[in-house]
Every structure is written in C-alpha cells, then in structure tokens.
C-alpha cells in the first residue's frame, strides 16, 4: 500500500503454550478506518493491545509515520484507546475526565480547560461539563470517552468494541457519528468489534481473524461478496456452501460433483479433475421454486423453515443428502412461492453466482496477507 502511515510487520504473541497472534502484517494509510473482527479468542484484542503498548509482541515491529513505536511506553505512542467499558473516572466531572490525559502530560490548567471545552463542544456534550459522569446516559458517556482520547490529538485512535454496551438504537446512531467524526478529523481509526454491521458500515477495510491468524483483508464489499475461505464465508454468513470434487469437462464446461448432483462452475482456474473444492453461493442469488427447470444449477430440497428478517425472508432448505442451504427472498416472492414447511422445492442459481473457496491449507497463507 502506498502512503503507509501505520505499519504492523509480522506481529506475534503467545502466552505460554497458547498462540494468540501469528505473523500479523498490515499496512494502514493515513486517515483510514480499519475494523478487525473475528470470533472470541481469535487474537483481535491482543493485536489492538500490542498496538497500544499494553502487550509486548514476541516478534515483529510497529512503525508510525516511519518511526518504530513498539519499543516505546504507552504514553509516548500517540495511540490512545477507547475501551469497551469506557474506563471513565466515576468520581470526576465530565470536564475533569477529558482533562485527565492532558494533566498527566503537564499541560497548564487554562490550556487544559480550553482544549477540553473545545472537544466537549464538538461532541455536543458541553452542557454536561460540570456533571458527574455517573449521571450520564450510555451515549453521553461514550462521547466523553471519545473526547478524552481525541483531546490528546492522537495520530491513531484505537477502539475496543466501544459500542457494545449501548442499546441497538443508540449503537446505530453512534456508528453514524463515529464515521462522520473520523472523516472530519482525518485520524486513523483501528476498531475491534464482534458486530458485522459495525465493521461493514464503518470501515474502509476489514481484517478477519481466526485462531490468531489473518484469514482475509479487504473492503467490506470484497469480503461480503467474495470471501476467500470457508471460514470467512461461514463467519460473514448469508452464504450456502457445497462440497464436492471437480469432474471432467463436458462441452468445454467444468462441473462440481456433489452428494446432491452435479453443478456447473463459471470458473475453475487452478483446479483439475478429481480436486476437492468448496463452492459458495450467496443466499440472495439462490432462487426457490416449487417446480424444476428454472435454473442452470438446480438441487431438489425440502423447505425446513422460514426466518423473517425485516424486508427479506431467509428460507432454510435441506437437500436429499441432509446438506443445508439458505436462500434469501423478498416477502412478495415468498407469497408467490406458496410453499409450506416440509414442501419439496428447488434451489437454483446461475453458474456465475457461485465461486470456489480456498481450501484450508491455502487460507493459512492469509496470516501473512498484506493489503495491496
């Protein structure tokens, strides 16, 4: 990546026999919003703590604006963190909380107050300056935590699941405010979250981790539409997977032999006859009908259940071999389908809507992925 501002180069961390992070490398541009996500224990928070200086990497380097910072103490890194718990001082007022970091840096009282009041005003909480933080709402406390970090004028802001304690409505509102603030300030954000909606709506790029390794790095659109590995496809969700072996060509076309029949592939580059492969098809690309013959790729299924998700409905299907598929349809499509639970239906899709995933041994290379 050009214009690298923050560089993580081969970071690794173990606790005894437990390997928390393996060879994590990533180049981040000035003003970029990076989200790191994955299941519990995947290494995302450990990676953030190494960035902050709260954990020491066993191997690897961290550079910021061309200067190595992994050997610096926390207070010299210019990478403050907004905690999941917010970690505000309950015995202090809002202004005192925001001033605290400046006070530790020896900034004079008048200047501390000026800078603190400026950020309270920018974040819309200046009217609460003299109020004890314990008397604030969750959203207001979130803004105080942000002001306390931003008043230090950091080059990078680290955020560890900062919205997890908020209710759904407030979390969505704060997502919009965070994105707007980050764009206005041009500060690099590194954001750890469990939430798919937060990562995909806020970030310029998303890092998916699993078992201490990086599985994939890419734009939200790339990861959502083209997950590279089986793990990423299952973690992101909304994808049906079919396992099988590559068959010989027929009339110049390549097919995947599955337990439920043969399906045509649009692209089988790098694969030869007899190779095992995983085919992924997004749920919104699968059509469901009560009669066969509607698609080039078609599998007979049983309609197991319907899951209503607002404007769309997820249809959970089961093939004759017991394999599960998911199709996402509009409410009006479900009404036109006119099929009840237990009915025989047909799942179909165009070959171009399916793509082959990397096998497990290939995806391991993702631990060394660098953004291009």
Residue pairs with C-beta under 8 A, 6 or more apart in sequence:
1 27
1 28
1 29
1 370
1 371
1 372
2 29
3 29
3 30
4 27
4 28
4 29
5 28
5 29
5 30
5 31
5 32
5 64
5 65
5 155
5 156
5 188
6 27
6 28
6 51
6 62
6 63
6 64
6 156
6 188
6 190
7 26
7 27
7 28
7 61
7 62
7 63
7 64
8 24
8 25
8 26
8 27
8 28
8 47
8 51
8 60
8 62
9 25
9 60
9 61
9 62
9 63
10 23
10 24
10 25
10 59
10 60
10 61
11 21
11 23
11 24
11 25
11 47
11 50
11 57
11 59
11 60
11 61
11 62
12 19
12 21
12 22
12 23
12 24
12 57
12 58
12 59
12 60
13 19
13 20
13 21
13 43
13 46
13 50
13 55
13 57
13 58
14 20
14 58
19 212
20 43
20 46
20 212
21 43
21 46
21 47
21 50
21 57
21 212
22 43
22 211
22 212
22 213
22 367
23 60
23 213
23 367
23 368
24 43
24 47
24 60
24 209
24 214
24 367
25 60
25 214
25 368
25 369
25 370
26 34
26 207
26 214
26 217
26 370
26 371
27 370
27 371
28 34
28 188
28 190
28 371
29 188
30 186
30 188
31 182
31 186
31 187
31 188
32 188
32 189
32 204
32 205
33 179
33 182
33 188
33 189
33 191
33 202
33 203
33 204
33 205
34 188
34 189
34 190
34 191
34 203
34 204
34 205
34 206
34 207
35 191
35 192
35 193
35 198
35 199
35 202
35 203
35 205
35 206
35 207
36 44
36 47
36 48
36 190
36 191
36 192
36 193
36 206
36 207
36 209
37 44
37 192
37 193
37 194
37 195
37 196
37 199
37 206
37 207
37 208
37 209
38 44
38 208
38 209
38 210
38 215
38 235
39 210
39 235
40 194
42 209
42 210
42 211
42 212
43 209
43 211
43 212
43 213
44 192
44 207
44 209
45 160
45 192
46 55
47 192
47 209
48 81
48 158
48 160
48 190
48 192
49 55
50 56
50 57
50 62
50 70
51 62
51 79
51 156
51 158
51 190
52 74
52 77
52 79
52 80
52 81
52 158
53 69
53 70
53 72
53 73
53 74
53 77
53 79
54 74
54 81
56 70
57 70
60 70
61 68
61 70
62 68
62 69
62 70
63 69
64 77
64 78
64 79
64 155
64 156
65 155
69 76
69 77
69 78
69 79
75 104
75 105
78 152
78 154
78 155
78 156
79 154
79 155
79 156
79 157
79 158
80 101
80 148
80 149
80 152
80 154
80 157
80 158
81 149
81 157
81 158
81 159
81 160
82 145
82 146
82 149
82 157
82 158
82 159
82 160
82 162
83 145
83 160
83 162
84 160
84 161
84 162
84 164
84 165
85 165
86 141
86 142
86 144
86 145
86 162
86 165
87 145
88 97
88 133
88 141
88 144
88 145
88 148
89 96
89 97
89 100
89 133
90 132
90 133
90 134
91 132
92 100
92 132
92 133
93 129
93 130
93 131
93 132
93 133
94 120
94 125
94 128
94 129
94 130
94 131
94 132
94 133
94 136
94 144
95 113
95 116
95 117
95 120
95 129
95 130
97 133
97 144
97 148
98 116
98 119
98 120
98 144
98 147
98 148
98 151
99 112
99 113
99 116
99 151
100 148
101 148
101 149
101 151
101 152
102 111
102 112
102 115
102 116
102 151
102 152
103 112
105 152
107 115
115 151
116 129
116 147
116 151
117 126
117 129
118 151
119 147
119 150
119 151
120 126
120 128
120 129
120 147
122 147
123 143
123 146
123 147
123 181
124 143
125 140
125 143
125 144
125 147
128 136
128 140
128 144
133 141
133 144
136 144
138 165
138 166
138 167
138 170
139 166
139 170
139 173
139 174
142 162
142 163
142 166
142 174
145 162
146 162
146 178
146 181
149 157
150 157
150 185
150 187
154 187
155 187
155 188
156 187
156 188
156 189
156 190
157 187
157 188
157 189
157 190
158 190
158 191
159 189
159 190
159 191
159 192
160 192
161 192
161 193
161 194
162 178
162 191
163 171
163 174
163 175
163 193
163 195
163 198
164 193
164 194
164 195
166 174
171 195
171 198
172 197
175 197
175 198
175 201
175 202
178 189
178 202
179 201
179 202
182 189
191 198
191 199
191 202
191 203
193 199
196 236
196 237
199 206
199 220
200 206
200 220
200 223
200 224
201 220
203 220
204 219
205 217
205 218
205 219
205 220
205 371
206 217
206 218
206 219
206 220
206 223
207 214
207 216
207 217
208 214
208 215
208 216
208 217
208 223
208 231
208 232
208 235
208 236
209 215
210 231
210 235
212 367
213 364
213 366
213 367
214 366
214 367
214 368
214 369
215 228
215 229
215 231
215 232
215 363
215 366
216 223
216 227
216 228
216 229
216 232
216 366
216 369
217 366
217 369
217 370
217 371
218 226
223 232
223 236
224 236
224 238
225 282
226 355
227 233
227 235
227 236
227 239
227 280
227 357
228 357
228 358
228 363
228 366
229 357
229 358
229 360
229 362
229 363
229 366
230 241
230 278
230 357
230 358
230 360
230 363
231 363
232 363
233 239
233 241
233 280
233 357
234 241
238 282
238 283
238 284
238 326
238 328
239 280
239 281
239 282
239 283
239 326
240 280
240 281
240 282
240 283
240 286
240 324
240 325
240 326
240 327
240 347
241 278
241 279
241 280
241 357
242 256
242 258
242 260
242 263
242 278
242 279
242 281
242 323
243 258
243 259
243 276
243 277
243 278
243 279
244 256
244 257
244 258
244 259
244 263
244 276
244 277
244 279
245 256
245 257
245 274
245 275
245 276
245 277
246 254
246 255
246 256
246 257
246 265
246 268
246 271
246 272
246 273
246 274
246 275
246 276
246 277
247 254
247 255
247 256
247 257
247 262
247 273
248 273
253 264
253 265
254 264
254 265
254 268
254 271
255 262
255 263
255 264
255 265
256 262
256 263
256 265
256 277
256 279
258 279
258 323
259 319
259 321
259 323
260 299
260 300
260 319
260 320
260 321
260 323
261 299
263 279
263 297
263 299
263 351
263 354
264 296
264 297
264 351
265 279
265 351
265 354
265 356
266 351
266 352
266 354
266 355
267 355
267 356
268 277
268 356
271 277
271 356
276 359
277 356
277 357
277 359
278 356
278 357
278 359
279 354
279 355
279 356
279 357
280 354
280 355
280 356
280 357
281 349
281 353
281 354
282 353
283 314
283 326
283 327
283 328
284 312
284 328
285 349
285 350
285 353
286 325
286 326
286 327
286 328
286 347
286 348
286 349
286 353
287 294
287 295
287 327
287 347
287 348
287 349
288 301
288 303
288 315
288 317
288 327
288 329
288 333
288 337
288 339
288 345
288 346
288 347
288 348
289 337
289 345
289 346
289 348
290 337
290 338
290 339
290 343
290 344
290 345
290 346
291 346
292 298
292 300
292 346
294 346
294 348
295 346
295 348
295 349
295 350
296 348
296 349
296 350
296 351
297 348
297 349
297 350
297 351
297 354
298 346
298 347
298 348
299 319
299 325
299 346
299 347
299 348
300 319
300 320
300 344
300 345
300 346
301 317
301 318
301 319
301 325
301 344
301 345
301 346
301 347
302 317
302 318
302 342
302 343
302 344
302 345
303 315
303 316
303 317
303 339
303 340
303 341
303 342
303 343
303 344
303 345
304 316
304 317
304 318
304 324
304 341
305 315
305 316
305 341
306 313
306 314
306 315
306 316
306 334
306 341
307 313
307 314
307 315
307 316
311 330
311 331
312 328
312 329
312 330
312 331
313 328
313 329
313 330
313 331
313 334
314 326
314 327
314 328
315 326
315 327
315 328
315 329
315 334
316 324
316 325
316 326
317 324
317 325
317 326
317 327
317 345
317 347
318 324
318 325
319 325
325 347
327 347
329 337
337 345
339 345
